[in-house]
Amino acid sequence: MRFRNPKLSREAAMDLRRSSIQTVQPYRFTFSPTYVYMQRNQKFICVKAPLDFFLTDELDKLKAHFSEVYVLPFVDKVAPFVDAGKSARILLGWNPETKEQKEVTRSKNIYPQVGIPPAPYELSDAIIRILGSVWGSQFEIEPFFVAIFIDELCGSLSSELLESSREKDIQLLEHSILLSSWIIFIALHMGYTNLGYLERIRNRVFKSLLNEEDLVGADPDLQKIVEIGTYAFKERKGESISGLYFKERSEVVSKKLESRLNRIQKELLGSTPAPSIIGPEGFCDI
C-alpha cells in the first residue's frame, strides 16, 4: 500500500476544504493530503501526505507565510470516525467533572447529579454501539479509518517517538500506526475498556512493530489478539477487512469475539457502505 499526494486539476482545487492553519495541531495525524496555496504561482502545493503529522517547527514556518491549509473533500468521510473516537474516549475516561461531561449534561438539559460511574455492562454496551456505528453496512472497515478512530480514542503518540520513527523508516511508521491501531480496535471488541491500559498497550505494540520485534510479556489473551489481528491485516494488505473474517476462524480469541460480532452484524451496523481510501475519491495505490 502506498499513500499518494494527488496532483490537483483546476476543478479539484475548487472543491478543496479550507481551514485556518491555527487549528492544525502538531503530532496529530493528517486525514488527507494537505496543501497550501502559493499566491505568486497560483498553485496548490502538497505539504503533508495522509497519516503524516506536522512537527512544531514545521507548523511555525508555515504560519509565518500562510494563514490557511487545504484538504480534500475526503475529510467528510473521516469525520464520523473522529466523532466516534471522541465519544468512546469520553465514555472510557468517564469523569463527571470534565468539561466534555459537563457540556453533554448541559446540552441535554440534564439536572446535575451525583457522579456515579456507569456500571460495567452499561459501559460495554455503549462501546459496542459505538463500534457498530463505524463498521460499514457490509460489515467491513479499512485500517486507515481505524487508525483515525483509535488516535482520537487514545490520543497522540509521543512527539519523540513519532519523530524518531519517521526519521527511521516512513513506510514502517505507517505500517506500525495502522496495525497497532487495528489491534487496539480488536481489543475493544473483546471488552478491554480501561483507557489507560489501552493507551499503554497501543504504545507497546507500536514500538514492537517499529522495532520489528515480537511483543513479549503480554497477557495470553492480548498476545492472541495481536496474532489474530496481524493475520487479518497481512492477508488483506491494508485493504478493507470484514468482521466475518474472525467468525470463520477457530482460535479461542475468535470464538470469544463471535458473540459480540454477531450482535454488531445483526443490530448495530452503520447504515452506509464503508468509505475507502482506494479509488478515484481516495489517495492510495495498491
Secondary structure, DSSP 8 states (H G I E B T S, - for coil): -EE------HHHHHT-EEEEGGG--TT---SS-EEEEETTTTEEEEEE-TT----HHHHHHHHTT-SEEEE-TTHHHHHHHHHHHHHHHHHHT--TTSHHHHHHHHHTT----------HHHHHHHHHHHHHHHS-TTSEE-HHHHHHHHHHHH----HHHHHHHHHH-HHHHHHHHHHHHHHHHHHHHTT---HHHHHHHHHHHHHHHHTT----S--HHHHHHHHHHHHHHHHHTTS-EETHHHHT--SHHHHHHHHHHHHIIIII--SS----SBSTTS-EE-
